[in-house]
């Protein structure tokens, strides 16, 4: 990545971090439109950092955002997804599990939890989670938002069941 683009990306991340910090200290009302916008910006910036190979920076942004909204299913799920991508399976499972506790049919969280458990060798638990993902509201969410992952889920479920 060219130096100017890196500088611009770091500047954007710093601004979002400052905005999250400002919200956390009470100048922006939690739950307001401005707060939702800041959370969306933090999530987008975190994934942009991860796409540039800076998963740790992306996770750090999400941790800061979680201080402001610790019960956000989307933030918990995003942290889990980035940790899964980084190979930190135990931590990925922890965050995904917290998100699933808050929203049992949240497809992205079920996906992360299922694959983290599979990677940890917890076959029975992974089968249970991926089976939940493969039915009902979770399946509809997966089909709507990430249809390309359906075959991957099916394949992993079959692999685990054959083990």
ChimeraX attribute file (.defattr): number of C-alpha atoms within 10 A of each C-alpha:
attribute: neighborCount
match mode: 1-to-1
recipient: residues
	/A:1	7
	/A:2	6
	/A:3	8
	/A:4	9
	/A:5	10
	/A:6	13
	/A:7	12
	/A:8	11
	/A:9	16
	/A:10	15
	/A:11	12
	/A:12	15
	/A:13	21
	/A:14	13
	/A:15	13
	/A:16	21
	/A:17	21
	/A:18	13
	/A:19	21
	/A:20	25
	/A:21	17
	/A:22	13
	/A:23	19
	/A:24	19
	/A:25	11
	/A:26	10
	/A:27	10
	/A:28	17
	/A:29	13
	/A:30	14
	/A:31	12
	/A:32	10
	/A:33	11
	/A:34	14
	/A:35	19
	/A:36	14
	/A:37	12
	/A:38	19
	/A:39	25
	/A:40	15
	/A:41	19
	/A:42	26
	/A:43	22
	/A:44	15
	/A:45	22
	/A:46	26
	/A:47	23
	/A:48	17
	/A:49	21
	/A:50	18
	/A:51	11
	/A:52	14
	/A:53	12
	/A:54	14
	/A:55	20
	/A:56	15
	/A:57	19
	/A:58	26
	/A:59	24
	/A:60	14
	/A:61	25
	/A:62	26
	/A:63	18
	/A:64	18
	/A:65	27
	/A:66	20
	/A:67	13
	/A:68	21
	/A:69	20
	/A:70	12
	/A:71	13
	/A:72	17
	/A:73	22
	/A:74	20
	/A:75	24
	/A:76	26
	/A:77	28
	/A:78	25
	/A:79	31
	/A:80	31
	/A:81	28
	/A:82	21
	/A:83	25
	/A:84	21
	/A:85	15
	/A:86	16
	/A:87	13
	/A:88	16
	/A:89	21
	/A:90	17
	/A:91	16
	/A:92	27
	/A:93	27
	/A:94	20
	/A:95	23
	/A:96	32
	/A:97	21
	/A:98	19
	/A:99	27
	/A:100	21
	/A:101	13
	/A:102	14
	/A:103	15
	/A:104	17
	/A:105	21
	/A:106	22
	/A:107	25
	/A:108	24
	/A:109	32
	/A:110	28
	/A:111	27
	/A:112	29
	/A:113	31
	/A:114	29
	/A:115	26
	/A:116	27
	/A:117	23
	/A:118	22
	/A:119	17
	/A:120	14
	/A:121	12
	/A:122	14
	/A:123	19
	/A:124	12
	/A:125	14
	/A:126	25
	/A:127	21
	/A:128	13
	/A:129	23
	/A:130	26
	/A:131	17
	/A:132	19
	/A:133	27
	/A:134	21
	/A:135	13
	/A:136	10
	/A:137	15
	/A:138	22
	/A:139	21
	/A:140	16
	/A:141	17
	/A:142	23
	/A:143	15
	/A:144	10
	/A:145	12
	/A:146	13
	/A:147	13
	/A:148	11
	/A:149	13
	/A:150	15
	/A:151	10
	/A:152	12
	/A:153	19
	/A:154	15
	/A:155	12
	/A:156	17
	/A:157	22
	/A:158	12
	/A:159	12
	/A:160	17
	/A:161	12
	/A:162	7
	/A:163	6
